[in-house]
Amino acid sequence: MADIEVLHAELVGGRVISLEVKLLGVAPRVIDRATALGWLAGGHSLIPVAGHGHGAVRGAALERVEVGEEYFLRTDTAALAEDAIHFP
């Protein structure tokens, strides 16, 4: 299981469009919402991060929250039908 840092999130209308992510030792890349949900389902951790290097601050991990028959990306477990990512 990977510990994946989330550097930036683009949300439109309560939905993640893309996340800029970084894995240890690999250059940052951009993934879409479906990929992020799939990685969470696979047991990976997506952690919002502010800053870089020794000054980086890690926030609360993203959760895959089920609302009805759909999943949402949230840094809390609120059962709201929208994505919500909060950076530290």
PyMOL Python script that loads the backbone (N, CA, C, O; Angstrom):
from pymol import cmd

cmd.read_pdbstr("""\
ATOM      1  N   MET A   1       0.833  -1.169   0.000  1.00  0.00           N
ATOM      2  CA  MET A   1       0.000   0.000   0.000  1.00  0.00           C
ATOM      3  C   MET A   1       0.883   1.240   0.000  1.00  0.00           C
ATOM      4  O   MET A   1       1.873   1.320   0.728  1.00  0.00           O
ATOM      5  N   ALA A   2       0.515   2.179  -0.810  1.00  0.00           N
ATOM      6  CA  ALA A   2       1.307   3.403  -0.944  1.00  0.00           C
ATOM      7  C   ALA A   2       0.752   4.519  -0.081  1.00  0.00           C
ATOM      8  O   ALA A   2      -0.451   4.606   0.163  1.00  0.00           O
ATOM      9  N   ASP A   3       1.662   5.371   0.374  1.00  0.00           N
ATOM     10  CA  ASP A   3       1.318   6.600   1.092  1.00  0.00           C
ATOM     11  C   ASP A   3       1.517   7.711   0.065  1.00  0.00           C
ATOM     12  O   ASP A   3       2.649   8.076  -0.252  1.00  0.00           O
ATOM     13  N   ILE A   4       0.419   8.243  -0.449  1.00  0.00           N
ATOM     14  CA  ILE A   4       0.455   9.181  -1.572  1.00  0.00           C
ATOM     15  C   ILE A   4       0.129  10.587  -1.083  1.00  0.00           C
ATOM     16  O   ILE A   4      -0.906  10.804  -0.453  1.00  0.00           O
ATOM     17  N   GLU A   5       1.001  11.531  -1.369  1.00  0.00           N
ATOM     18  CA  GLU A   5       0.765  12.919  -0.988  1.00  0.00           C
ATOM     19  C   GLU A   5      -0.078  13.618  -2.045  1.00  0.00           C
ATOM     20  O   GLU A   5       0.179  13.486  -3.242  1.00  0.00           O
ATOM     21  N   VAL A   6      -1.079  14.358  -1.600  1.00  0.00           N
ATOM     22  CA  VAL A   6      -1.914  15.159  -2.499  1.00  0.00           C
ATOM     23  C   VAL A   6      -1.425  16.594  -2.393  1.00  0.00           C
ATOM     24  O   VAL A   6      -1.529  17.214  -1.335  1.00  0.00           O
ATOM     25  N   LEU A   7      -0.887  17.126  -3.500  1.00  0.00           N
ATOM     26  CA  LEU A   7      -0.300  18.460  -3.519  1.00  0.00           C
ATOM     27  C   LEU A   7      -1.303  19.541  -3.904  1.00  0.00           C
ATOM     28  O   LEU A   7      -1.193  20.684  -3.460  1.00  0.00           O
ATOM     29  N   HIS A   8      -2.278  19.178  -4.727  1.00  0.00           N
ATOM     30  CA  HIS A   8      -3.251  20.160  -5.224  1.00  0.00           C
ATOM     31  C   HIS A   8      -4.505  19.418  -5.658  1.00  0.00           C
ATOM     32  O   HIS A   8      -4.437  18.299  -6.167  1.00  0.00           O
ATOM     33  N   ALA A   9      -5.637  20.049  -5.452  1.00  0.00           N
ATOM     34  CA  ALA A   9      -6.917  19.470  -5.881  1.00  0.00           C
ATOM     35  C   ALA A   9      -7.687  20.506  -6.681  1.00  0.00           C
ATOM     36  O   ALA A   9      -7.774  21.667  -6.283  1.00  0.00           O
ATOM     37  N   GLU A  10      -8.242  20.089  -7.805  1.00  0.00           N
ATOM     38  CA  GLU A  10      -9.122  20.952  -8.590  1.00  0.00           C
ATOM     39  C   GLU A  10     -10.534  20.407  -8.439  1.00  0.00           C
ATOM     40  O   GLU A  10     -10.824  19.278  -8.835  1.00  0.00           O
ATOM     41  N   LEU A  11     -11.414  21.228  -7.856  1.00  0.00           N
ATOM     42  CA  LEU A  11     -12.816  20.861  -7.675  1.00  0.00           C
ATOM     43  C   LEU A  11     -13.694  21.833  -8.436  1.00  0.00           C
ATOM     44  O   LEU A  11     -13.433  23.035  -8.464  1.00  0.00           O
ATOM     45  N   VAL A  12     -14.736  21.301  -9.053  1.00  0.00           N
ATOM     46  CA  VAL A  12     -15.727  22.120  -9.741  1.00  0.00           C
ATOM     47  C   VAL A  12     -17.095  21.576  -9.366  1.00  0.00           C
ATOM     48  O   VAL A  12     -17.375  20.393  -9.563  1.00  0.00           O
ATOM     49  N   GLY A  13     -17.943  22.434  -8.828  1.00  0.00           N
ATOM     50  CA  GLY A  13     -19.296  22.032  -8.469  1.00  0.00           C
ATOM     51  C   GLY A  13     -19.356  20.894  -7.470  1.00  0.00           C
ATOM     52  O   GLY A  13     -20.231  20.033  -7.566  1.00  0.00           O
ATOM     53  N   GLY A  14     -18.433  20.873  -6.504  1.00  0.00           N
ATOM     54  CA  GLY A  14     -18.444  19.819  -5.489  1.00  0.00           C
ATOM     55  C   GLY A  14     -17.892  18.489  -5.941  1.00  0.00           C
ATOM     56  O   GLY A  14     -18.098  17.476  -5.273  1.00  0.00           O
ATOM     57  N   ARG A  15     -17.188  18.470  -7.073  1.00  0.00           N
ATOM     58  CA  ARG A  15     -16.587  17.239  -7.598  1.00  0.00           C
ATOM     59  C   ARG A  15     -15.112  17.469  -7.905  1.00  0.00           C
ATOM     60  O   ARG A  15     -14.733  18.489  -8.481  1.00  0.00           O
ATOM     61  N   VAL A  16     -14.300  16.512  -7.512  1.00  0.00           N
ATOM     62  CA  VAL A  16     -12.887  16.565  -7.867  1.00  0.00           C
ATOM     63  C   VAL A  16     -12.758  16.343  -9.367  1.00  0.00           C
ATOM     64  O   VAL A  16     -13.298  15.383  -9.915  1.00  0.00           O
ATOM     65  N   ILE A  17     -12.044  17.235 -10.015  1.00  0.00           N
ATOM     66  CA  ILE A  17     -11.726  17.077 -11.434  1.00  0.00           C
ATOM     67  C   ILE A  17     -10.381  16.376 -11.568  1.00  0.00           C
ATOM     68  O   ILE A  17     -10.212  15.456 -12.368  1.00  0.00           O
ATOM     69  N   SER A  18      -9.415  16.845 -10.750  1.00  0.00           N
ATOM     70  CA  SER A  18      -8.094  16.239 -10.778  1.00  0.00           C
ATOM     71  C   SER A  18      -7.380  16.476  -9.453  1.00  0.00           C
ATOM     72  O   SER A  18      -7.685  17.414  -8.716  1.00  0.00           O
ATOM     73  N   LEU A  19      -6.415  15.594  -9.174  1.00  0.00           N
ATOM     74  CA  LEU A  19      -5.540  15.729  -8.022  1.00  0.00           C
ATOM     75  C   LEU A  19      -4.105  15.641  -8.512  1.00  0.00           C
ATOM     76  O   LEU A  19      -3.768  14.761  -9.303  1.00  0.00           O
ATOM     77  N   GLU A  20      -3.260  16.552  -8.043  1.00  0.00           N
ATOM     78  CA  GLU A  20      -1.829  16.423  -8.283  1.00  0.00           C
ATOM     79  C   GLU A  20      -1.273  15.642  -7.109  1.00  0.00           C
ATOM     80  O   GLU A  20      -1.398  16.070  -5.961  1.00  0.00           O
ATOM     81  N   VAL A  21      -0.663  14.507  -7.384  1.00  0.00           N
ATOM     82  CA  VAL A  21      -0.190  13.609  -6.338  1.00  0.00           C
ATOM     83  C   VAL A  21       1.293  13.318  -6.496  1.00  0.00           C
ATOM     84  O   VAL A  21       1.862  13.486  -7.575  1.00  0.00           O
ATOM     85  N   LYS A  22       1.914  12.876  -5.400  1.00  0.00           N
ATOM     86  CA  LYS A  22       3.327  12.527  -5.424  1.00  0.00           C
ATOM     87  C   LYS A  22       3.555  11.297  -4.563  1.00  0.00           C
ATOM     88  O   LYS A  22       3.125  11.231  -3.411  1.00  0.00           O
ATOM     89  N   LEU A  23       4.239  10.326  -5.147  1.00  0.00           N
ATOM     90  CA  LEU A  23       4.684   9.150  -4.423  1.00  0.00           C
ATOM     91  C   LEU A  23       6.167   9.325  -4.140  1.00  0.00           C
ATOM     92  O   LEU A  23       6.869   9.974  -4.915  1.00  0.00           O
ATOM     93  N   LEU A  24       6.650   8.765  -3.056  1.00  0.00           N
ATOM     94  CA  LEU A  24       8.047   8.877  -2.669  1.00  0.00           C
ATOM     95  C   LEU A  24       8.963   8.439  -3.811  1.00  0.00           C
ATOM     96  O   LEU A  24       8.844   7.328  -4.327  1.00  0.00           O
ATOM     97  N   GLY A  25       9.869   9.321  -4.193  1.00  0.00           N
ATOM     98  CA  GLY A  25      10.854   9.000  -5.218  1.00  0.00           C
ATOM     99  C   GLY A  25      10.366   9.108  -6.647  1.00  0.00           C
ATOM    100  O   GLY A  25      11.098   8.764  -7.575  1.00  0.00           O
ATOM    101  N   VAL A  26       9.141   9.578  -6.844  1.00  0.00           N
ATOM    102  CA  VAL A  26       8.578   9.684  -8.184  1.00  0.00           C
ATOM    103  C   VAL A  26       8.100  11.122  -8.400  1.00  0.00           C
ATOM    104  O   VAL A  26       7.601  11.757  -7.471  1.00  0.00           O
ATOM    105  N   ALA A  27       8.251  11.628  -9.605  1.00  0.00           N
ATOM    106  CA  ALA A  27       7.803  12.988  -9.924  1.00  0.00           C
ATOM    107  C   ALA A  27       6.287  13.103  -9.748  1.00  0.00           C
ATOM    108  O   ALA A  27       5.568  12.124  -9.951  1.00  0.00           O
ATOM    109  N   PRO A  28       5.795  14.285  -9.373  1.00  0.00           N
ATOM    110  CA  PRO A  28       4.344  14.477  -9.242  1.00  0.00           C
ATOM    111  C   PRO A  28       3.625  14.166 -10.557  1.00  0.00           C
ATOM    112  O   PRO A  28       4.191  14.314 -11.640  1.00  0.00           O
ATOM    113  N   ARG A  29       2.383  13.738 -10.441  1.00  0.00           N
ATOM    114  CA  ARG A  29       1.549  13.473 -11.609  1.00  0.00           C
ATOM    115  C   ARG A  29       0.119  13.865 -11.282  1.00  0.00           C
ATOM    116  O   ARG A  29      -0.224  14.067 -10.117  1.00  0.00           O
ATOM    117  N   VAL A  30      -0.703  13.972 -12.290  1.00  0.00           N
ATOM    118  CA  VAL A  30      -2.101  14.348 -12.115  1.00  0.00           C
ATOM    119  C   VAL A  30      -2.966  13.111 -12.380  1.00  0.00           C
ATOM    120  O   VAL A  30      -2.789  12.401 -13.370  1.00  0.00           O
ATOM    121  N   ILE A  31      -3.913  12.881 -11.452  1.00  0.00           N
ATOM    122  CA  ILE A  31      -4.847  11.771 -11.620  1.00  0.00           C
ATOM    123  C   ILE A  31      -6.274  12.323 -11.602  1.00  0.00           C
ATOM    124  O   ILE A  31      -6.510  13.438 -11.136  1.00  0.00           O
ATOM    125  N   ASP A  32      -7.208  11.542 -12.107  1.00  0.00           N
ATOM    126  CA  ASP A  32      -8.607  11.966 -12.098  1.00  0.00           C
ATOM    127  C   ASP A  32      -9.333  11.383 -10.886  1.00  0.00           C
ATOM    128  O   ASP A  32      -8.761  10.605 -10.123  1.00  0.00           O
ATOM    129  N   ARG A  33     -10.566  11.760 -10.723  1.00  0.00           N
ATOM    130  CA  ARG A  33     -11.386  11.363  -9.584  1.00  0.00           C
ATOM    131  C   ARG A  33     -11.547   9.840  -9.520  1.00  0.00           C
ATOM    132  O   ARG A  33     -11.418   9.244  -8.451  1.00  0.00           O
ATOM    133  N   ALA A  34     -11.823   9.230 -10.642  1.00  0.00           N
ATOM    134  CA  ALA A  34     -12.029   7.777 -10.675  1.00  0.00           C
ATOM    135  C   ALA A  34     -10.775   7.031 -10.225  1.00  0.00           C
ATOM    136  O   ALA A  34     -10.867   6.032  -9.511  1.00  0.00           O
ATOM    137  N   THR A  35      -9.618   7.508 -10.635  1.00  0.00           N
ATOM    138  CA  THR A  35      -8.358   6.883 -10.221  1.00  0.00           C
ATOM    139  C   THR A  35      -8.173   7.021  -8.718  1.00  0.00           C
ATOM    140  O   THR A  35      -7.791   6.061  -8.049  1.00  0.00           O
ATOM    141  N   ALA A  36      -8.444   8.215  -8.180  1.00  0.00           N
ATOM    142  CA  ALA A  36      -8.307   8.435  -6.737  1.00  0.00           C
ATOM    143  C   ALA A  36      -9.232   7.504  -5.954  1.00  0.00           C
ATOM    144  O   ALA A  36      -8.807   6.893  -4.974  1.00  0.00           O
ATOM    145  N   LEU A  37     -10.485   7.390  -6.375  1.00  0.00           N
ATOM    146  CA  LEU A  37     -11.425   6.489  -5.705  1.00  0.00           C
ATOM    147  C   LEU A  37     -10.958   5.040  -5.792  1.00  0.00           C
ATOM    148  O   LEU A  37     -11.095   4.284  -4.831  1.00  0.00           O
ATOM    149  N   GLY A  38     -10.414   4.657  -6.929  1.00  0.00           N
ATOM    150  CA  GLY A  38      -9.893   3.306  -7.105  1.00  0.00           C
ATOM    151  C   GLY A  38      -8.696   3.028  -6.203  1.00  0.00           C
ATOM    152  O   GLY A  38      -8.595   1.952  -5.612  1.00  0.00           O
ATOM    153  N   TRP A  39      -7.786   4.003  -6.096  1.00  0.00           N
ATOM    154  CA  TRP A  39      -6.627   3.828  -5.226  1.00  0.00           C
ATOM    155  C   TRP A  39      -7.064   3.690  -3.769  1.00  0.00           C
ATOM    156  O   TRP A  39      -6.514   2.867  -3.038  1.00  0.00           O
ATOM    157  N   LEU A  40      -8.049   4.486  -3.336  1.00  0.00           N
ATOM    158  CA  LEU A  40      -8.544   4.375  -1.966  1.00  0.00           C
ATOM    159  C   LEU A  40      -9.189   3.006  -1.740  1.00  0.00           C
ATOM    160  O   LEU A  40      -8.990   2.394  -0.690  1.00  0.00           O
ATOM    161  N   ALA A  41      -9.952   2.530  -2.709  1.00  0.00           N
ATOM    162  CA  ALA A  41     -10.580   1.215  -2.600  1.00  0.00           C
ATOM    163  C   ALA A  41      -9.525   0.114  -2.500  1.00  0.00           C
ATOM    164  O   ALA A  41      -9.751  -0.920  -1.872  1.00  0.00           O
ATOM    165  N   GLY A  42      -8.373   0.349  -3.125  1.00  0.00           N
ATOM    166  CA  GLY A  42      -7.281  -0.616  -3.096  1.00  0.00           C
ATOM    167  C   GLY A  42      -6.430  -0.556  -1.838  1.00  0.00           C
ATOM    168  O   GLY A  42      -5.488  -1.334  -1.687  1.00  0.00           O
ATOM    169  N   GLY A  43      -6.754   0.365  -0.931  1.00  0.00           N
ATOM    170  CA  GLY A  43      -6.036   0.423   0.332  1.00  0.00           C
ATOM    171  C   GLY A  43      -4.929   1.447   0.413  1.00  0.00           C
ATOM    172  O   GLY A  43      -4.211   1.493   1.412  1.00  0.00           O
ATOM    173  N   HIS A  44      -4.769   2.269  -0.603  1.00  0.00           N
ATOM    174  CA  HIS A  44      -3.742   3.308  -0.565  1.00  0.00           C
ATOM    175  C   HIS A  44      -4.221   4.495   0.271  1.00  0.00           C
ATOM    176  O   HIS A  44      -5.423   4.707   0.427  1.00  0.00           O
ATOM    177  N   SER A  45      -3.284   5.257   0.800  1.00  0.00           N
ATOM    178  CA  SER A  45      -3.593   6.456   1.571  1.00  0.00           C
ATOM    179  C   SER A  45      -3.311   7.688   0.739  1.00  0.00           C
ATOM    180  O   SER A  45      -2.226   7.819   0.171  1.00  0.00           O
ATOM    181  N   LEU A  46      -4.272   8.591   0.659  1.00  0.00           N
ATOM    182  CA  LEU A  46      -4.099   9.874  -0.029  1.00  0.00           C
ATOM    183  C   LEU A  46      -4.124  10.952   1.050  1.00  0.00           C
ATOM    184  O   LEU A  46      -5.139  11.153   1.717  1.00  0.00           O
ATOM    185  N   ILE A  47      -2.986  11.648   1.213  1.00  0.00           N
ATOM    186  CA  ILE A  47      -2.809  12.597   2.299  1.00  0.00           C
ATOM    187  C   ILE A  47      -2.577  14.005   1.743  1.00  0.00           C
ATOM    188  O   ILE A  47      -1.555  14.239   1.098  1.00  0.00           O
ATOM    189  N   PRO A  48      -3.497  14.951   1.975  1.00  0.00           N
ATOM    190  CA  PRO A  48      -3.255  16.336   1.560  1.00  0.00           C
ATOM    191  C   PRO A  48      -2.033  16.903   2.299  1.00  0.00           C
ATOM    192  O   PRO A  48      -1.879  16.711   3.505  1.00  0.00           O
ATOM    193  N   VAL A  49      -1.175  17.602   1.556  1.00  0.00           N
ATOM    194  CA  VAL A  49       0.062  18.145   2.107  1.00  0.00           C
ATOM    195  C   VAL A  49       0.190  19.610   1.718  1.00  0.00           C
ATOM    196  O   VAL A  49      -0.101  19.992   0.585  1.00  0.00           O
ATOM    197  N   ALA A  50       0.627  20.420   2.668  1.00  0.00           N
ATOM    198  CA  ALA A  50       0.941  21.829   2.402  1.00  0.00           C
ATOM    199  C   ALA A  50       2.427  22.029   2.663  1.00  0.00           C
ATOM    200  O   ALA A  50       2.978  21.469   3.611  1.00  0.00           O
ATOM    201  N   GLY A  51       3.073  22.826   1.822  1.00  0.00           N
ATOM    202  CA  GLY A  51       4.511  23.053   1.969  1.00  0.00           C
ATOM    203  C   GLY A  51       5.295  21.930   1.323  1.00  0.00           C
ATOM    204  O   GLY A  51       4.728  21.068   0.652  1.00  0.00           O
ATOM    205  N   HIS A  52       6.614  21.944   1.531  1.00  0.00           N
ATOM    206  CA  HIS A  52       7.449  20.896   0.949  1.00  0.00           C
ATOM    207  C   HIS A  52       8.699  20.690   1.804  1.00  0.00           C
ATOM    208  O   HIS A  52       9.023  21.502   2.670  1.00  0.00           O
ATOM    209  N   GLY A  53       9.384  19.590   1.539  1.00  0.00           N
ATOM    210  CA  GLY A  53      10.603  19.276   2.281  1.00  0.00           C
ATOM    211  C   GLY A  53      10.325  19.090   3.762  1.00  0.00           C
ATOM    212  O   GLY A  53       9.301  18.531   4.154  1.00  0.00           O
ATOM    213  N   HIS A  54      11.266  19.575   4.587  1.00  0.00           N
ATOM    214  CA  HIS A  54      11.125  19.427   6.039  1.00  0.00           C
ATOM    215  C   HIS A  54      10.006  20.295   6.603  1.00  0.00           C
ATOM    216  O   HIS A  54       9.561  20.071   7.729  1.00  0.00           O
ATOM    217  N   GLY A  55       9.545  21.285   5.837  1.00  0.00           N
ATOM    218  CA  GLY A  55       8.471  22.157   6.294  1.00  0.00           C
ATOM    219  C   GLY A  55       7.079  21.687   5.898  1.00  0.00           C
ATOM    220  O   GLY A  55       6.095  22.379   6.163  1.00  0.00           O
ATOM    221  N   ALA A  56       6.983  20.523   5.268  1.00  0.00           N
ATOM    222  CA  ALA A  56       5.682  20.015   4.827  1.00  0.00           C
ATOM    223  C   ALA A  56       4.803  19.652   6.020  1.00  0.00           C
ATOM    224  O   ALA A  56       5.273  19.108   7.019  1.00  0.00           O
ATOM    225  N   VAL A  57       3.520  19.967   5.889  1.00  0.00           N
ATOM    226  CA  VAL A  57       2.543  19.638   6.924  1.00  0.00           C
ATOM    227  C   VAL A  57       1.491  18.738   6.287  1.00  0.00           C
ATOM    228  O   VAL A  57       0.923  19.068   5.245  1.00  0.00           O
ATOM    229  N   ARG A  58       1.240  17.605   6.923  1.00  0.00           N
ATOM    230  CA  ARG A  58       0.270  16.635   6.410  1.00  0.00           C
ATOM    231  C   ARG A  58      -1.080  16.850   7.077  1.00  0.00           C
ATOM    232  O   ARG A  58      -1.157  17.079   8.284  1.00  0.00           O
ATOM    233  N   GLY A  59      -2.131  16.775   6.293  1.00  0.00           N
ATOM    234  CA  GLY A  59      -3.486  16.933   6.809  1.00  0.00           C
ATOM    235  C   GLY A  59      -4.155  15.587   7.024  1.00  0.00           C
ATOM    236  O   GLY A  59      -3.507  14.541   7.020  1.00  0.00           O
ATOM    237  N   ALA A  60      -5.451  15.636   7.210  1.00  0.00           N
ATOM    238  CA  ALA A  60      -6.245  14.417   7.389  1.00  0.00           C
ATOM    239  C   ALA A  60      -6.337  13.658   6.062  1.00  0.00           C
ATOM    240  O   ALA A  60      -6.481  14.264   5.001  1.00  0.00           O
ATOM    241  N   ALA A  61      -6.254  12.362   6.132  1.00  0.00           N
ATOM    242  CA  ALA A  61      -6.311  11.515   4.936  1.00  0.00           C
ATOM    243  C   ALA A  61      -7.669  11.610   4.259  1.00  0.00           C
ATOM    244  O   ALA A  61      -8.693  11.825   4.908  1.00  0.00           O
ATOM    245  N   LEU A  62      -7.657  11.446   2.945  1.00  0.00           N
ATOM    246  CA  LEU A  62      -8.912  11.388   2.204  1.00  0.00           C
ATOM    247  C   LEU A  62      -9.636  10.089   2.549  1.00  0.00           C
ATOM    248  O   LEU A  62      -9.015   9.043   2.737  1.00  0.00           O
ATOM    249  N   GLU A  63     -10.920  10.177   2.625  1.00  0.00           N
ATOM    250  CA  GLU A  63     -11.777   9.025   2.871  1.00  0.00           C
ATOM    251  C   GLU A  63     -12.637   8.790   1.639  1.00  0.00           C
ATOM    252  O   GLU A  63     -12.981   9.731   0.922  1.00  0.00           O
ATOM    253  N   ARG A  64     -12.979   7.545   1.401  1.00  0.00           N
ATOM    254  CA  ARG A  64     -13.916   7.153   0.339  1.00  0.00           C
ATOM    255  C   ARG A  64     -15.259   6.956   1.025  1.00  0.00           C
ATOM    256  O   ARG A  64     -15.511   5.914   1.631  1.00  0.00           O
ATOM    257  N   VAL A  65     -16.123   7.968   0.925  1.00  0.00           N
ATOM    258  CA  VAL A  65     -17.384   7.991   1.666  1.00  0.00           C
ATOM    259  C   VAL A  65     -18.538   7.611   0.743  1.00  0.00           C
ATOM    260  O   VAL A  65     -18.717   8.212  -0.316  1.00  0.00           O
ATOM    261  N   GLU A  66     -19.312   6.618   1.146  1.00  0.00           N
ATOM    262  CA  GLU A  66     -20.454   6.170   0.352  1.00  0.00           C
ATOM    263  C   GLU A  66     -21.701   6.951   0.758  1.00  0.00           C
ATOM    264  O   GLU A  66     -22.062   7.009   1.934  1.00  0.00           O
ATOM    265  N   VAL A  67     -22.345   7.544  -0.232  1.00  0.00           N
ATOM    266  CA  VAL A  67     -23.615   8.249  -0.025  1.00  0.00           C
ATOM    267  C   VAL A  67     -24.572   7.688  -1.068  1.00  0.00           C
ATOM    268  O   VAL A  67     -24.390   7.896  -2.267  1.00  0.00           O
ATOM    269  N   GLY A  68     -25.585   6.983  -0.604  1.00  0.00           N
ATOM    270  CA  GLY A  68     -26.465   6.289  -1.542  1.00  0.00           C
ATOM    271  C   GLY A  68     -25.673   5.192  -2.234  1.00  0.00           C
ATOM    272  O   GLY A  68     -25.092   4.325  -1.581  1.00  0.00           O
ATOM    273  N   GLU A  69     -25.655   5.236  -3.540  1.00  0.00           N
ATOM    274  CA  GLU A  69     -24.905   4.238  -4.305  1.00  0.00           C
ATOM    275  C   GLU A  69     -23.673   4.837  -4.959  1.00  0.00           C
ATOM    276  O   GLU A  69     -23.137   4.264  -5.908  1.00  0.00           O
ATOM    277  N   GLU A  70     -23.219   5.972  -4.471  1.00  0.00           N
ATOM    278  CA  GLU A  70     -22.078   6.674  -5.066  1.00  0.00           C
ATOM    279  C   GLU A  70     -21.028   6.952  -3.995  1.00  0.00           C
ATOM    280  O   GLU A  70     -21.347   7.063  -2.811  1.00  0.00           O
ATOM    281  N   TYR A  71     -19.768   7.062  -4.428  1.00  0.00           N
ATOM    282  CA  TYR A  71     -18.666   7.342  -3.510  1.00  0.00           C
ATOM    283  C   TYR A  71     -18.159   8.762  -3.724  1.00  0.00           C
ATOM    284  O   TYR A  71     -18.185   9.297  -4.833  1.00  0.00           O
ATOM    285  N   PHE A  72     -17.697   9.354  -2.629  1.00  0.00           N
ATOM    286  CA  PHE A  72     -17.170  10.713  -2.657  1.00  0.00           C
ATOM    287  C   PHE A  72     -15.827  10.763  -1.945  1.00  0.00           C
ATOM    288  O   PHE A  72     -15.559   9.968  -1.045  1.00  0.00           O
ATOM    289  N   LEU A  73     -14.988  11.704  -2.358  1.00  0.00           N
ATOM    290  CA  LEU A  73     -13.675  11.928  -1.742  1.00  0.00           C
ATOM    291  C   LEU A  73     -13.819  13.022  -0.694  1.00  0.00           C
ATOM    292  O   LEU A  73     -14.198  14.148  -1.014  1.00  0.00           O
ATOM    293  N   ARG A  74     -13.516  12.690   0.561  1.00  0.00           N
ATOM    294  CA  ARG A  74     -13.677  13.668   1.644  1.00  0.00           C
ATOM    295  C   ARG A  74     -12.551  13.516   2.659  1.00  0.00           C
ATOM    296  O   ARG A  74     -12.032  12.419   2.864  1.00  0.00           O
ATOM    297  N   THR A  75     -12.179  14.624   3.290  1.00  0.00           N
ATOM    298  CA  THR A  75     -11.225  14.559   4.387  1.00  0.00           C
ATOM    299  C   THR A  75     -11.949  14.471   5.729  1.00  0.00           C
ATOM    300  O   THR A  75     -11.328  14.599   6.784  1.00  0.00           O
ATOM    301  N   ASP A  76     -13.239  14.256   5.685  1.00  0.00           N
ATOM    302  CA  ASP A  76     -14.032  13.945   6.873  1.00  0.00           C
ATOM    303  C   ASP A  76     -14.947  12.789   6.480  1.00  0.00           C
ATOM    304  O   ASP A  76     -14.891  12.325   5.340  1.00  0.00           O
ATOM    305  N   THR A  77     -15.762  12.329   7.370  1.00  0.00           N
ATOM    306  CA  THR A  77     -16.643  11.209   7.033  1.00  0.00           C
ATOM    307  C   THR A  77     -18.099  11.642   6.930  1.00  0.00           C
ATOM    308  O   THR A  77     -19.008  10.822   7.061  1.00  0.00           O
ATOM    309  N   ALA A  78     -18.318  12.932   6.694  1.00  0.00           N
ATOM    310  CA  ALA A  78     -19.689  13.435   6.554  1.00  0.00           C
ATOM    311  C   ALA A  78     -20.361  12.773   5.349  1.00  0.00           C
ATOM    312  O   ALA A  78     -19.768  12.668   4.275  1.00  0.00           O
ATOM    313  N   ALA A  79     -21.578  12.339   5.539  1.00  0.00           N
ATOM    314  CA  ALA A  79     -22.330  11.671   4.473  1.00  0.00           C
ATOM    315  C   ALA A  79     -23.012  12.712   3.585  1.00  0.00           C
ATOM    316  O   ALA A  79     -24.239  12.769   3.501  1.00  0.00           O
ATOM    317  N   LEU A  80     -22.197  13.527   2.932  1.00  0.00           N
ATOM    318  CA  LEU A  80     -22.694  14.564   2.019  1.00  0.00           C
ATOM    319  C   LEU A  80     -22.312  14.182   0.594  1.00  0.00           C
ATOM    320  O   LEU A  80     -21.210  13.690   0.351  1.00  0.00           O
ATOM    321  N   ALA A  81     -23.209  14.406  -0.330  1.00  0.00           N
ATOM    322  CA  ALA A  81     -22.998  14.016  -1.730  1.00  0.00           C
ATOM    323  C   ALA A  81     -22.170  15.050  -2.483  1.00  0.00           C
ATOM    324  O   ALA A  81     -22.615  15.617  -3.481  1.00  0.00           O
ATOM    325  N   GLU A  82     -20.956  15.283  -1.985  1.00  0.00           N
ATOM    326  CA  GLU A  82     -19.999  16.145  -2.686  1.00  0.00           C
ATOM    327  C   GLU A  82     -18.606  15.824  -2.171  1.00  0.00           C
ATOM    328  O   GLU A  82     -18.433  15.375  -1.038  1.00  0.00           O
ATOM    329  N   ASP A  83     -17.619  16.061  -3.020  1.00  0.00           N
ATOM    330  CA  ASP A  83     -16.230  15.895  -2.614  1.00  0.00           C
ATOM    331  C   ASP A  83     -15.819  17.106  -1.787  1.00  0.00           C
ATOM    332  O   ASP A  83     -16.261  18.223  -2.057  1.00  0.00           O
ATOM    333  N   ALA A  84     -14.972  16.889  -0.777  1.00  0.00           N
ATOM    334  CA  ALA A  84     -14.483  17.974   0.061  1.00  0.00           C
ATOM    335  C   ALA A  84     -13.074  17.617   0.535  1.00  0.00           C
ATOM    336  O   ALA A  84     -12.879  16.670   1.298  1.00  0.00           O
ATOM    337  N   ILE A  85     -12.104  18.391   0.070  1.00  0.00           N
ATOM    338  CA  ILE A  85     -10.703  18.159   0.444  1.00  0.00           C
ATOM    339  C   ILE A  85     -10.164  19.392   1.108  1.00  0.00           C
ATOM    340  O   ILE A  85     -10.202  20.483   0.540  1.00  0.00           O
ATOM    341  N   HIS A  86      -9.658  19.222   2.320  1.00  0.00           N
ATOM    342  CA  HIS A  86      -9.123  20.338   3.090  1.00  0.00           C
ATOM    343  C   HIS A  86      -7.628  20.150   3.282  1.00  0.00           C
ATOM    344  O   HIS A  86      -7.185  19.111   3.771  1.00  0.00           O
ATOM    345  N   PHE A  87      -6.858  21.144   2.902  1.00  0.00           N
ATOM    346  CA  PHE A  87      -5.410  21.115   3.076  1.00  0.00           C
ATOM    347  C   PHE A  87      -5.053  21.780   4.396  1.00  0.00           C
ATOM    348  O   PHE A  87      -5.744  22.696   4.841  1.00  0.00           O
ATOM    349  N   PRO A  88      -3.964  21.317   5.030  1.00  0.00           N
ATOM    350  CA  PRO A  88      -3.549  21.926   6.297  1.00  0.00           C
ATOM    351  C   PRO A  88      -3.067  23.363   6.106  1.00  0.00           C
ATOM    352  O   PRO A  88      -2.682  24.019   7.074  1.00  0.00           O
TER     353      PRO A  88
END
""", "prot")
cmd.dss("prot")
cmd.show_as("cartoon", "prot")
cmd.util.cbc("prot")
cmd.orient("prot")
